[in-house]
Amino acid sequence: MRTRLRDLPRIRATATRMLLLMPAAGIVVTPLTIAYAWATGFSTVPTVVALEIALVVGAIIGATMLARRWAVRDPAPAPLVTAG
């Protein structure tokens, strides 16, 4: 990602934050997806499978968007340094 999108501002910071958020998204979405599969009797009906896929893709997109927003937000102002 950093090589193909290197011209995008703060892409390195975005990638670093994605490194933190993607596993967290996986930890959250996995039990939700399994619970939904269990509730539907582990059905292989296309609509059930599509919703399971949508849950996982939604978690990935959400983590990516959160990482990007976190990376490009205004940084905290630098502390004032006085010559002393």
Secondary structure, DSSP 8 states (H G I E B T S, - for coil): -TTTTTTSTTHHHHHHHHHHHHHHHHHHHHHHHHHHHHHTTS---HHHHHHHHHHHHHHHHHHHHHHHHHHHS-----------
